[in-house]
Amino acid sequence: MSATRREFLVVAACAASAAAQAPAGTKQPWYLRTQRWGQTNITEKDPEQYDIPWWREYWKRTAVEGVIINAGGIVAYYPSRFPLHHRAEFLNGRDLYGDLVKAAHADGLVVMARMDSNRTAEDFYQAHPDWFARMADGRPYRAADKYVTCINSPYYDEYLPDVLREIIDRSHPEGFTDNSWAGLGRGSICYCDNCRRKFRAHAAADLPARADWDDAVYRKWILWNYRRRTELWEFNNRVTQAAGGADCIWSGMNSGSVSAEASSFRDLREIARRAHILMLDHQRRDDATGFQQNGDTGKRVHAVMGWDKLAPESMALYQAGRMSFRAAAKPAAEARMWMIAGIAGGIQPWWHHVGAYQEDRRAYLTAEPVMRWHKANQRYLANRRPVASVGLIWSQRNTDFYGRDDAADLVDAPYEGFAQALIRARIPYLPVHVEDLDRDAAGLAVLVLPNVGALSLAECAAIRRFVERGGSLVATGESTRYDETGDPRADFALADLFRAHAGAAPARAPRRGGATLHTYLRLHPEYRAKVWGPETGKEPSPVGQRHPVLRGFEDTDILAFGGAPTPLRVDAGAEVPLTFVPEYPVYPPETSWMRDPDSKIPALVVSQAAGGGRVAYLPADVDRRYFRDLLPDHGDLLANLVRWAARDRIPLTVRGTGLIDCHLYRQDGRLILHTVNLTSAGTWRAPLDELIGVGPFTVRVQLPAGMQPRGVQLLVGTGRSATAAKDGWAEFTIPRILDHEVAVIE
C-alpha cells in the first residue's frame, strides 16, 4: 500500500472515530458545535453606557453562536457577595453581567463567563498579604496599581473556586474562560511562603536565587511551574463541572505563540490534550511573521488537540500592534486577512472589541461579512483533516531548554523561516510535536528539524524509526546537539543519520541575534567556467553534475549566506554540495574581496539512508537567515531540499504568480483547498489597508484512491471550475484570489 493511500485511510478512520463518539440523534456539547464567537471586553465605564439592544442586533448580524462576557476577577460586573471582589467603578449595584447573560440565552447563544484573575486592588492585598507573589526581598510584585496574586496560594485554591461557584449559581453560563489565568511569568521568581514551602516539598531544595539555566534547581523550578499550571487547569474544570454539570467546563485562554506559552509556563501540548475547546488569545500578526502565522497556529493546535475539537481565536477589531490604540478601528483589510488566515488553518472566528461604546464606528463593519461567509460555508471549515507530506517538528521543551533566553533567535526564527519557505513554494506542511511523532508522522514523506537543538534520546529514537521506515529527514543548525535539559552532547544524537559529526564544542549559536555576517556559500561543482561572464583563465573546470538540491542556481557559484557554521567531520560516502566562504570586509569597497574563497567547512551534507529515505543536514542556518533577511535564494534552497527529500510525494502543485498560502484538507469524500492571498504592499509590515488580487492559478491535487471528482466548487468566487482527472490527479483553475478562495473538489 502506498504511503499516500495509507494517509488517506488513516484520515478516514479518524473521521469515522470522531463521528462515532456521539450517539445518533443526540446534540453535541456546546464546546464541539459553537463555531463563531463574539466578545465585547467590558470596561468599568460600560455599566452606564452598554446598549444591550444594539449589541443583540450586532450578535445576529455577525451570526455568532457564542459570546464571552466579563464576569469577575480583577473587576466584578455583578453584585458579588465577596466584599473584596472589586465592583466596576460605575456598576452602582447593577448586574450588567447577569443582564447580558439573560439576553444572550434569550437569543439562543452560548455564554462563556470571562475571568481576569491574576491581580487585585490594594484592599485585597492588605486583607490577605500571604496570597500575593513576592520578590526575594519580600516586596510584593505589582502591575501598575494592582498587586499580583501567587498561583500557589489560597487565592487560586480557595477564593477563585468560590467565585466560580457563585457565578454558576447566579447565571448558569455554559463555561468559563480566563485570559490571565497562569499567574506570574517565567521572568519573575516568586519567593512567597507558599512557593517556598511547596517547592521544597517537591524538589527538596530552596527556590533558585536567580535565573540560571545551568543550575539544576532552576530547571526543576521551570518544570514545577509547568506542572502547577496543568494541575490548575484540571482543578478548575473539576470545580466548574461539579457546580454546573459535566458540560460546564473551564478553558483558560492560551497564546498561539509557543514562546509566549513558554514564558508563562503553559504547556501547549498538555493543555490542548485536556481542553474541551481551546480559546486562543492571539489577536494579531507582527511584521516578521505575517498573516500566515495564524494558519500555522491553527494547524499546530489542532495537531495536538485533535481536528474534531474547536479552537476559537480572539481577533482584535481595534488597532493592536507596537502601539495598542483600543479606541481606533483596525484597517478592515488587516483585520479581515488575520481572520481569514486563521480560518484557513482551522481556527474558528471570534471578534473582539474593547468597550461597549466606540466613537470610531468603522470597527463595527469589519466582522460581519467574514462571519456570514463562515456561517454559509461552515460545513467545509471544521471536522476536516489536513493532507500533507511534510512535517515541521517543534517542541516546547526545546523552546525552554535550548532557546532559553534567546528562543526568538534560536528556535522561533528557524521554524518561521522554514515555514515561510514552504508556504512560498506552495508545499503543504503540518506542525508536528516531537512527542507525537510515532502517531502523526505515519503518512508523511519528510520530517524537518529546524534547529531543534534539545531532544531526548527517546525523541531521537522516534525520528530514527521514521527514517528506518523509509521516511526522509531534513535537519538544520544544532539539531539534536543537546539533551532535553539543554546540556550539550559530545556529538549530534543523530550523527549516524546526518553522516556528519560535530568538530567543535557547541556554542548554543548564533548569539548575534539578527546581525548578518558578510559570508557566502560555495556551490559544488563550480560552473562559472561554462557560464557567460568575465574570465581570468583560472576558473576551475566543471567536473560532474550538481546535486538536485541546487537546481535553479546554474548561473552562480556562490549564494549569500550571512551566518557561520562550525567545522564538521563528514562520513565517507556522503555528498557535500555546499561549503562555507568566511567573512571578509564590506567597507571600504577597495578591500571587499574574498580572502578565503572556500574554507572547505561543510554547509550541507546529503546522503541516502539505509531504509531508503533521504537525509539532508544543513549546518548553515539558512532557515534562520531566511526569516531574518528574506533572501529568495534561501527560500529556494530550503524548498529544493524538501522536494528532493520528498521524492515526488508532495500532493499539491499550484502554478501562477503571487504569494499564496495553501492548506489542503480531506473531508467525507471530498478534498478542500483553502488558499490565502499574502500578496500585498503590507505583507511584511502591519497594518494592511489594500488587497491586491492575483491569478489565475492552475492547480493539481493528488486524489485518494478511488475518488473520481465531478467538479470543483469555489466558495468565495461562488462558481464552478471544470476539472480533469488523470493518473490519480485532479487539475483545475482558480481564476482569481483577492483575499482567499476555497476550492471544494468532490
C-alpha positions in Angstrom: 0.0 0.0 0.0 1.4 3.4 -0.9 2.1 6.0 1.8 -0.4 8.4 0.2 -3.1 5.7 0.3 -2.2 4.8 3.8 -2.5 8.5 4.8 -6.0 8.8 3.4 -7.1 5.6 5.2 -5.8 7.0 8.5 -7.7 10.2 7.9 -10.9 8.4 7.1 -10.6 6.2 10.2 -10.0 9.3 12.4 -13.1 11.0 11.0 -15.2 7.8 11.5 -14.0 7.5 15.1 -14.9 11.1 15.8 -18.4 10.7 14.4 -18.9 7.5 16.4 -18.3 9.3 19.7 -21.8 10.9 19.8 -24.9 8.6 19.6 -27.1 9.1 16.7 -29.8 11.8 17.2 -28.0 13.4 20.2 -26.9 17.0 20.2 -23.2 17.7 20.5 -22.0 19.5 23.6 -21.8 23.3 23.1 -18.0 23.3 23.0 -18.0 21.0 19.9 -20.5 22.9 17.9 -20.2 26.6 18.8 -18.1 27.9 15.8 -18.5 31.7 15.8 -17.9 33.9 18.8 -18.0 37.5 19.9 -16.6 39.5 22.8 -17.2 43.0 24.0 -14.5 43.3 26.6 -16.3 45.4 29.2 -14.7 48.5 30.7 -15.6 49.9 34.2 -17.3 52.7 32.4 -19.6 50.4 30.4 -22.3 49.8 33.0 -23.5 53.4 32.3 -23.4 53.1 28.5 -23.9 49.5 27.5 -26.6 49.5 24.8 -27.7 45.9 25.1 -30.4 46.0 22.4 -27.9 47.3 19.9 -25.4 44.6 20.8 -28.1 41.9 20.5 -28.6 43.1 16.9 -24.9 43.0 16.3 -24.8 39.4 17.6 -27.4 38.5 15.0 -25.7 40.5 12.2 -22.4 38.8 12.8 -24.0 35.3 13.1 -22.3 34.5 16.4 -23.2 31.3 18.3 -21.4 32.1 21.5 -20.4 35.2 23.4 -17.7 35.9 26.0 -19.0 38.2 28.8 -16.8 39.7 31.5 -17.9 38.4 34.9 -15.2 38.8 37.6 -11.6 38.6 38.7 -9.9 42.0 38.8 -13.3 43.6 38.3 -16.7 42.2 39.1 -19.6 43.2 36.8 -22.3 41.8 39.1 -23.0 42.4 42.8 -20.7 39.7 44.2 -21.3 38.5 47.7 -17.5 38.7 48.3 -16.7 42.1 49.8 -13.2 42.2 48.3 -14.3 41.3 44.8 -13.9 44.8 43.3 -17.1 46.1 41.7 -16.8 48.1 38.5 -16.5 51.8 39.3 -19.7 52.7 37.6 -21.7 49.5 38.3 -23.8 51.2 41.0 -25.5 48.0 42.1 -26.4 46.8 38.6 -25.9 43.3 37.5 -24.6 44.1 34.0 -23.0 40.6 33.6 -26.3 39.0 34.5 -28.3 41.2 32.2 -26.1 40.3 29.3 -26.2 36.6 30.1 -30.0 36.7 30.1 -30.1 38.5 26.7 -27.6 36.0 25.2 -29.5 33.0 26.5 -32.8 34.5 25.2 -31.1 34.8 21.8 -30.0 31.1 21.9 -26.4 31.9 22.4 -23.8 30.0 24.4 -22.1 32.1 27.2 -18.6 31.8 28.5 -18.0 33.9 31.6 -14.7 35.7 31.3 -12.4 36.0 34.3 -9.3 38.0 34.6 -7.9 36.8 37.9 -4.2 37.4 38.3 -4.2 40.6 40.3 -6.3 42.7 42.7 -6.7 46.1 44.3 -4.7 47.2 47.4 -7.5 46.5 49.9 -7.5 42.8 48.9 -3.7 42.7 49.3 -4.0 44.3 52.8 -6.6 41.7 53.8 -4.6 38.6 52.5 -0.9 39.6 52.1 0.0 35.9 52.2 -1.9 35.3 48.9 0.4 37.5 46.8 3.7 37.0 44.8 6.8 38.2 46.5 10.3 39.3 45.3 13.4 37.9 47.0 13.4 40.9 49.4 9.8 40.4 50.4 8.2 43.2 48.4 5.1 42.3 46.6 5.0 42.1 42.8 2.9 44.8 41.3 1.4 45.7 37.9 0.6 49.4 37.9 -1.7 50.0 40.9 -2.6 46.3 41.2 -1.0 43.5 43.3 -0.1 40.2 41.6 -1.5 37.1 43.2 0.5 33.9 43.6 -0.6 30.9 41.7 0.4 28.6 44.6 -1.7 30.5 47.2 -5.2 30.0 48.6 -6.3 32.8 46.2 -6.3 30.2 43.4 -7.1 27.1 45.5 -10.0 28.6 47.7 -11.1 32.1 46.8 -11.4 31.8 43.0 -13.3 28.4 43.1 -15.9 30.1 45.4 -16.2 32.9 42.8 -16.8 30.4 40.0 -19.4 28.7 42.1 -21.1 32.0 42.8 -21.3 32.9 39.1 -22.7 29.5 38.2 -25.4 29.8 40.9 -26.4 33.2 39.7 -26.4 32.9 35.9 -25.6 29.4 34.7 -23.1 30.2 32.0 -22.2 27.3 29.7 -18.5 27.6 30.6 -15.6 29.9 31.7 -12.5 31.4 30.3 -9.7 33.5 31.8 -7.1 35.4 29.8 -4.6 35.8 32.7 -5.0 32.5 34.5 -1.4 31.3 34.5 -0.1 33.8 37.1 3.4 35.2 37.3 5.5 34.6 34.2 8.9 33.0 33.8 10.7 36.3 34.0 10.0 36.6 37.8 10.6 34.1 40.6 8.0 34.2 43.5 9.5 33.9 46.9 6.3 33.9 49.0 5.9 31.4 51.8 3.6 29.3 49.7 6.1 28.9 46.9 9.0 28.3 49.3 7.1 25.5 51.2 5.7 23.8 48.1 8.9 23.9 46.1 10.9 22.4 48.9 8.3 19.6 49.3 8.6 19.0 45.5 12.4 19.4 44.9 14.0 19.0 48.4 15.7 22.3 47.7 15.2 26.0 48.2 13.9 28.2 45.4 16.6 29.3 42.9 18.2 32.6 43.7 18.2 33.7 40.1 17.5 32.6 36.6 20.4 30.2 35.7 19.7 27.6 33.0 22.8 25.7 34.0 21.5 25.3 37.6 19.7 22.0 38.1 17.5 23.6 40.7 16.4 26.3 38.3 15.5 23.7 35.8 13.4 21.9 38.4 11.7 25.2 39.2 10.8 25.6 35.5 9.2 22.1 35.3 7.5 22.5 38.7 5.8 25.7 37.4 4.6 23.9 34.3 3.1 21.1 36.4 1.3 23.6 38.6 -0.4 25.3 35.6 -1.5 21.9 34.2 -2.8 20.9 37.7 -4.7 24.2 37.9 -6.3 23.5 34.5 -7.6 20.2 35.8 -8.6 21.6 39.1 -10.7 24.5 37.7 -12.5 22.0 35.5 -13.4 19.8 38.4 -14.8 22.9 40.2 -17.0 24.1 37.4 -18.2 20.7 36.3 -19.1 19.8 39.9 -21.1 23.0 40.3 -22.5 23.4 36.8 -22.7 19.9 35.3 -20.5 17.9 33.0 -20.5 20.4 30.2 -19.8 23.4 32.3 -16.1 23.5 31.5 -13.3 25.9 32.2 -10.9 26.7 29.4 -8.3 29.4 30.1 -7.0 31.4 27.2 -3.7 30.5 25.5 -1.4 32.1 23.1 -0.8 30.8 19.6 3.0 31.5 20.1 5.0 28.7 21.6 7.5 31.2 23.1 4.7 33.1 24.7 3.3 29.9 26.2 6.7 29.0 27.5 7.2 32.4 29.1 4.0 31.8 31.2 4.6 28.1 31.9 1.6 27.0 29.7 2.4 23.6 28.1 0.5 24.0 24.8 0.5 20.2 24.1 -0.6 19.1 27.5 -3.2 21.8 27.8 -4.6 21.1 24.3 -4.9 17.4 25.1 -7.0 18.3 28.1 -9.1 21.1 26.6 -12.7 20.6 25.6 -12.3 23.8 23.5 -9.1 25.8 23.1 -9.7 29.6 23.5 -6.8 31.4 21.8 -5.8 34.9 22.8 -3.7 35.5 19.7 -5.1 38.7 18.3 -2.7 39.9 15.6 0.3 39.3 13.4 3.6 41.0 13.8 5.7 42.4 10.9 8.1 39.4 10.8 5.7 36.5 10.7 2.8 37.8 8.6 -0.7 36.6 8.3 0.5 33.0 7.5 1.5 32.6 11.2 -2.2 32.4 12.0 -2.7 29.5 9.6 0.3 27.8 11.2 -1.2 28.3 14.6 -4.4 26.7 13.6 -2.6 23.6 12.3 -0.3 23.4 15.3 -3.0 23.5 17.9 -5.3 21.0 16.1 -2.4 18.6 15.6 -2.0 18.3 19.4 -5.7 18.6 20.4 -7.4 16.8 17.6 -9.3 18.1 14.5 -12.7 17.2 15.9 -12.3 20.0 18.5 -12.7 23.7 18.1 -10.1 26.5 18.6 -11.8 29.9 18.5 -9.4 32.9 18.4 -9.8 36.4 19.8 -9.4 38.6 16.6 -9.0 42.2 17.6 -11.0 44.8 15.6 -9.2 47.7 17.3 -5.7 48.9 16.3 -3.3 46.5 18.0 0.4 46.5 17.3 3.6 48.2 18.5 1.1 50.7 20.0 -2.3 49.5 21.1 -5.0 52.1 20.2 -8.0 50.4 21.7 -10.5 53.1 20.6 -9.4 53.2 17.0 -10.6 50.7 14.3 -8.1 48.4 12.8 -8.0 48.8 9.0 -10.6 46.4 7.6 -8.2 44.7 5.2 -5.7 44.0 8.1 -8.4 42.6 10.4 -10.1 40.6 7.6 -6.8 38.9 6.5 -5.9 37.9 10.0 -9.3 36.3 10.4 -9.2 34.5 7.1 -5.6 33.2 7.6 -6.7 31.7 10.9 -9.9 30.1 9.4 -7.8 28.6 6.6 -5.7 26.9 9.3 -8.7 25.5 11.2 -9.4 28.4 13.7 -12.9 29.5 14.5 -13.5 33.3 14.3 -14.1 35.4 17.4 -14.5 39.1 17.0 -13.2 41.2 19.9 -14.0 44.8 20.8 -12.7 46.7 23.9 -15.5 48.8 25.4 -19.2 48.7 24.6 -19.3 52.2 23.1 -16.8 53.5 20.5 -16.7 56.7 18.6 -14.8 55.1 15.7 -17.7 53.2 14.2 -15.7 51.6 11.4 -14.7 48.7 13.6 -18.3 47.5 13.7 -18.4 46.9 10.0 -15.4 44.6 9.6 -16.5 41.3 11.1 -20.0 40.8 9.6 -19.0 39.7 6.0 -16.4 37.3 7.3 -18.7 35.8 9.9 -21.6 35.4 7.5 -19.4 33.8 4.9 -18.2 31.4 7.6 -21.7 30.5 8.6 -22.7 29.8 5.0 -19.7 27.5 4.5 -19.1 26.1 7.9 -19.6 22.5 6.9 -16.4 22.8 4.9 -14.4 24.6 7.6 -14.5 22.2 10.6 -14.2 18.4 11.1 -11.7 18.2 8.3 -8.3 16.6 8.3 -5.1 18.1 6.7 -3.4 16.4 3.8 0.4 17.0 3.7 3.6 15.0 3.2 5.9 17.3 5.1 6.1 17.6 8.9 7.8 20.6 10.6 8.9 19.4 14.0 8.5 21.6 17.1 9.0 21.2 20.8 8.2 23.5 23.7 10.8 21.8 25.8 13.3 22.8 23.1 12.0 26.4 23.4 12.7 26.4 27.1 15.9 24.4 27.5 17.7 25.1 24.2 16.2 28.5 23.4 16.5 29.7 27.0 16.6 33.5 26.9 17.3 33.6 23.1 14.3 31.5 21.9 13.2 34.1 19.4 16.5 33.8 17.6 17.4 30.1 18.2 14.0 28.5 18.0 11.3 30.8 16.5 13.3 32.2 13.7 14.4 28.9 12.1 10.9 27.4 12.4 9.3 30.5 10.9 11.9 30.7 8.2 11.4 27.2 7.1 7.6 27.5 7.3 7.8 30.6 5.1 9.9 28.8 2.6 7.3 26.0 2.3 4.5 28.5 2.0 6.3 30.4 -0.7 6.9 27.1 -2.6 3.2 26.1 -2.0 4.2 22.9 -0.3 1.6 21.9 2.3 3.1 21.0 5.7 2.0 20.1 9.2 3.5 21.3 12.5 4.3 18.0 14.3 5.1 17.9 18.1 8.2 15.8 18.6 6.4 13.7 21.3 3.7 12.8 18.8 6.0 11.6 16.0 5.0 7.9 16.1 1.3 8.9 15.9 1.4 11.8 13.5 4.3 11.0 11.1 2.9 7.8 9.7 1.6 9.4 6.4 4.5 11.9 6.0 7.3 11.7 3.5 9.6 14.2 5.1 10.4 15.4 8.6 12.1 18.8 9.1 14.1 19.7 12.2 14.5 23.5 12.0 17.4 23.9 14.5 15.6 21.7 17.2 18.7 21.7 19.4 17.3 19.9 22.5 15.9 16.5 22.1 15.8 13.5 24.4 17.2 10.1 23.3 13.6 8.8 23.1 12.6 11.6 20.8 15.6 11.0 18.6 14.8 7.3 18.5 11.3 8.2 17.1 13.0 10.2 14.4 15.3 7.3 13.6 12.3 4.9 13.4 10.7 7.2 10.9 13.8 7.2 8.7 14.2 3.4 9.1 10.6 3.0 7.7 11.7 4.8 4.5 11.0 8.4 5.6 13.3 11.3 4.7 14.8 13.9 7.1 16.0 17.5 6.7 17.8 18.9 9.7 19.4 22.3 10.3 21.8 24.0 12.6 22.4 22.4 16.0 19.5 19.9 15.8 20.0 17.1 18.4 23.2 18.6 19.8 21.7 19.0 23.3 19.8 16.7 25.6 16.3 17.5 26.8 17.5 19.7 29.6 19.8 21.7 27.3 23.1 20.1 28.3 25.4 19.7 25.3 26.3 16.3 23.9 29.7 15.3 22.6 28.1 14.8 19.1 24.8 15.0 17.4 22.4 12.4 18.7 21.5 11.6 15.1 25.1 11.9 13.7 24.7 8.5 12.1 21.8 9.8 10.1 23.3 13.2 9.4 26.5 11.4 8.3 28.2 14.3 10.0 29.9 14.7 13.3 30.5 17.8 15.5 34.0 19.1 15.2 33.9 21.7 17.9 32.3 22.4 21.3 28.7 23.6 20.9 28.2 27.3 21.3 24.4 27.5 21.5 24.9 29.7 18.5 24.0 32.0 17.0 24.3 34.7 19.7 24.4 37.7 17.4 20.6 37.9 17.0 19.6 39.5 13.8 23.1 40.5 12.8 24.1 39.5 9.3 27.7 38.5 8.6 29.4 39.1 5.2 29.6 35.4 4.4 28.7 33.1 1.5 28.0 29.5 0.5 30.0 28.0 -2.4 28.2 25.6 -4.7 30.0 22.4 -6.0 31.0 21.7 -8.6 31.7 25.2 -9.7 30.1 26.1 -13.1 31.4 29.6 -13.8 33.9 28.4 -16.4 30.9 27.5 -18.7 28.7 30.4 -17.8 28.9 33.7 -19.7 30.9 36.4 -17.8 34.4 37.8 -17.5 37.3 35.3 -17.4 40.7 35.1 -15.7 41.8 31.8 -17.0 41.9 30.4 -13.5 38.3 29.2 -13.3 38.0 25.6 -12.1 36.9 23.1 -14.7 33.3 21.9 -14.1 33.5 18.2 -13.3 30.3 16.3 -12.9 26.8 17.4 -12.2 25.4 19.4 -9.3 23.1 17.8 -6.8 19.4 18.3 -7.4 19.0 20.4 -4.3 21.0 23.1 -6.2 18.6 23.2 -9.1 17.9 26.8 -10.3 21.4 28.1 -9.3 23.2 27.1 -12.5 24.4 30.6 -13.2 26.2 31.2 -9.9 28.9 29.5 -7.8 28.0 31.3 -4.6 24.9 32.2 -2.6 24.7 35.0 0.0 24.6 33.4 3.5 25.1 35.7 6.5 25.8 33.1 9.1 28.8 31.0 10.3 28.6 27.2 10.6 31.1 25.3 12.8 33.5 22.7 11.4 32.3 19.2 10.9 33.7 15.8 10.1 31.7 14.1 7.3 31.4 10.3 6.8 32.7 8.7 3.7 30.0 8.4 1.0 28.1 11.5 2.0 28.0 14.4 -0.5 28.8 18.0 0.3 27.2 20.3 -2.3 27.8 23.5 -0.3 30.8 24.8 1.6 31.3 27.9 3.7 33.0 31.1 2.5 34.3 33.1 5.6 33.6 36.7 6.2 35.7 39.4 4.6 35.5 43.2 4.6 32.5 45.1 3.2 33.9 48.6 3.5 35.7 50.3 2.0 34.9 48.8 -1.4 38.6 48.6 -2.3 39.1 45.9 0.4 36.0 43.9 -0.4 37.4 40.8 -2.0 37.4 37.1 -0.8 40.5 36.3 1.3 39.5 32.6 1.6 37.3 31.6 -1.3 36.5 28.2 0.2 37.0 27.2 3.8 36.0 23.6 3.0 33.7 23.7 6.0 30.6 21.8 5.0 27.4 23.8 4.8 25.2 21.0 3.5 25.6 17.2 3.8 23.2 14.9 1.8 23.0 11.1 1.8 20.9 8.1 1.3 19.6 6.3 4.5 19.6 2.6 4.9 15.8 2.4 4.9 15.6 4.1 1.5 14.9 7.6 2.7 17.0 10.7 2.0 18.8 12.8 4.6 19.9 16.4 4.3 21.8 18.0 7.1 22.2 21.8 6.8 24.7 23.1 9.4 24.4 26.5 7.7 21.3 28.0 9.4 19.7 29.1 6.2 16.2 28.8 7.7 17.1 31.3 10.4 18.7 33.6 7.9 15.7 33.4 5.6 13.5 34.6 8.4 15.8 37.5 9.1 16.8 38.5 5.6 14.1 37.1 3.3 16.6 36.4 0.5 14.8 34.4 -2.2 17.8 32.1 -2.7 17.5 30.9 0.8 13.8 30.1 0.3 14.5 28.3 -2.9 17.3 26.2 -1.4 15.0 25.1 1.5 12.2 24.2 -0.8 14.6 22.3 -3.1 15.8 20.3 -0.1 12.2 19.3 0.8 11.3 18.4 -2.8 14.4 16.3 -3.1 13.8 14.6 0.2 10.0 14.0 -0.6 10.8 12.2 -3.8 7.7 13.4 -5.7 5.4 12.7 -2.7 4.0 16.3 -2.5 0.2 16.1 -3.0 -0.2 19.6 -4.5 1.2 21.8 -7.2 0.0 25.4 -7.9 1.2 27.4 -10.8 0.7 31.1 -11.1 2.2 34.3 -9.8 1.7 35.7 -6.3 2.4 34.7 -2.7 -0.3 32.4 -1.5 -0.7 30.1 1.5 -2.1 26.7 0.6 -4.0 24.5 3.1 -5.2 21.1 1.8 -7.8 19.0 3.7 -9.8 15.8 3.3 -13.4 15.6 4.4 -16.1 13.0 3.8 -15.3 12.0 0.2 -14.1 15.5 -0.8 -10.9 17.5 -0.9 -10.8 21.1 0.2 -8.1 23.5 -0.8 -8.1 26.8 1.2 -5.8 29.4 -0.4 -4.9 32.7 1.3 -3.5 35.6 -0.7 -0.5 37.0 1.0 0.4 39.3 -1.9 0.1 42.9 -0.8 2.0 46.1 -0.1 1.5 45.4 3.6 2.5 41.7 3.7 5.6 42.2 5.9 4.7 45.4 7.7 1.4 45.9 9.5 -1.2 47.3 9.1 -2.5 46.3 5.6 -5.1 48.7 4.1 -5.4 47.4 0.5 -5.8 44.0 -1.1 -4.1 43.1 -4.3 -5.8 40.4 -6.4 -3.8 37.6 -8.0 -4.5 34.8 -10.5 -5.2 32.8 -12.5 -3.7 29.6 -10.9 -3.5 26.1 -12.3 -3.9 23.6 -9.5 -3.1 19.9 -9.5 -4.2 17.8 -6.5 -3.4 14.2 -5.8 -6.6 12.2 -5.3 -7.2 9.5 -2.8 -7.6 6.0 -4.3 -11.0 5.5 -6.0 -12.0 9.2 -6.0 -13.5 10.4 -9.3 -14.3 14.1 -8.9 -17.3 15.5 -10.6 -16.1 19.1 -10.4 -14.8 21.9 -8.3 -16.9 24.4 -6.4 -15.4 27.8 -5.5 -16.8 29.1 -2.2 -15.6 32.7 -2.4 -15.8 33.3 -6.2 -19.1 31.4 -6.0 -18.7 29.4 -9.2 -17.6 26.1 -10.5 -14.4 25.2 -12.2 -14.0 22.3 -14.7 -11.7 19.6 -13.5 -9.8 16.9 -15.4 -8.8 13.8 -13.5 -5.8 11.7 -14.9 -3.5 9.2 -13.3 -4.8 9.9 -9.8 -4.5 13.7 -10.0 -7.2 16.4 -10.5 -6.4 19.6 -12.4 -8.4 22.8 -12.3 -8.2 26.5 -12.5 -8.8 29.2 -9.8 -9.4 32.4 -11.9 -8.6 35.0 -9.2 -7.9 35.3 -5.5 -8.4 38.7 -3.8 -8.2 37.7 -0.1 -8.8 34.0 -0.2 -10.5 31.2 -2.1 -11.8 27.8 -1.1 -12.0 25.1 -3.7 -14.1 22.0 -2.9 -13.2 19.0 -5.1 -15.9 16.3 -5.0 
